[in-house]
Amino acid sequence: MNALADQSPAPAAVPAAALRKLYVLRFAFAAVWAILLFASAGTLGPLSATLLVIYPLFDVACAVADIRSARASQGQVRALYVNIALSSLAGVGLVLAATSGIPSVLRVWGLWAITAGLVQLVVGAVRRGLGGQWPMIASGAISAVAGASFFAQAGKDNASLGSLAGYAVLGGIFFLVSALRLGRGKGRAGKDA
């Protein structure tokens, strides 16, 4: 069932190394992005609107890089293409939502968090054989739950973008943990899933 688990350790080492670098990059980006968004989270101005659109576009770029290193498994590649479509739509949706206010942004972000989280969960499950994927599986599930909470926040009078900064930090931490586990899991694929 898991194509990656059936591969020899040598071919799996290349995607694991590429994923490790990509996950560390995603952590660093999320940390910087969250700091910038948190600093401007009180209002929906040009800086916060730009940051909101950049985040899903960065996700698209990361998915493209991920596809280039993930050719071993068609299941994860298909899911990554779905992620590219979802994140591209989120970017467009956020451009439109930013003109309507914070509640609209939270609704679009929430929908994206739910759908992209489910895709991340699937990709993590398919990649279990590489090791270090339980943080990605957990992150995907948490993203879906967080997306629902963004919908709930959108209906409140004190809706803020600050929760999105926290969401990015938590997601970045999951990427870092997964990167560290991929490093430890080298040569132990399957044991450190």
DARA-V877687 format. One record per helix or strand. SS is the DSSP state (A for helix, B for strand). FROM is the first residue (numbers start at 1). TO is the last residue. If there is no record, write none. Layout:
# DARA-V877687
SS;FROM;TO / SS;FROM;TO
This chain:
# DARA-V877687
A;9;39 / A;46;69 / A;74;98 / A;102;126 / A;128;130 / A;134;154 / A;162;184
